[in-house]
């Protein structure tokens, strides 16, 4: 999303992560309501986003025509991740920040009846819209989950592909997003993400001058920061390819990376005592049937506090 409205940088700095998340939630809740109400009008829903750099125009006409009008109208992304994720029959796909469900429904068609597409969103209004769109599309291999992308409500090592469309830049804790994405992917799994990325020469303040946080600009990582974040989480084969400009020095980009088929050593993964991301806010037992405390106790872990 690309609202290029004037912003007060001092006000942006004063906002806490909780404030920013609530601002994002309110913006996307309002978008869902607008689409839902438009769907009851005589002429159907109008697209929420009219900027050519964002929204449903980034999808092929045949893809748009195959989906409910409300799913297309609610598209607010900066790309088409399903077109670059190379989804295969039978795969399990997770869409981070699934909104009205356009990428989940397209993924469900690509993975077929033997696969499954999950959508994760924190906004009740978007989840309700996505469920309605799923019913209209007649999709049966789809499941929507309520939660945040910093704490994904799925077990470790269960997803083949993680996609996302211009959502990771909205997170106030991107290291947690990368860690959680890595955790839920099976060994050998991959990501295919569309996101806004900044030129490395732009400072945080300069990014904020080009657009606000909820407009997917101020919170964007640079190319180097994005790569470093993925590497820190354990990803390999990282590719970040710009596709089109969305502001001066800011780009929509395709991000691809892979979780190694063989896990690196425990120290490199910040993993020990049967716990992934040990001693961080994202820690979780490697075995989903036990709690973190139980895993640490069984292993005699030195960091049981």
Buried (B, 14 or more C-beta within 10 A) or exposed (E): BBBEEEBEEEEBEEBEEEEBBEBBBEBBBEBBBBBBEBBEEEEBBEBBBEBEBBBBBBBEEEBBEBBBBBBBBBBBBBBBBBBBBEBEEEBBBBBBBBBBBBBBBBBBBBBBEEBBBBBBBBBEBBBBBBBBBBEBBEBEBBBBBEEBBBBBEBBBBBBBBBBBBBBBBBBBBBBBBBBBBBBBBBEEBBBBBBBBBBBEEBEBEBBBBBBBBBBBBBBBBBBEBBBBBBEBBBBEEBEBEBBEEBBEBBBBBBBBBBBBEEBEEBEEBBBBBBBBBBBEEBBBBBBEEBEBEEBBBEEEBEEEE
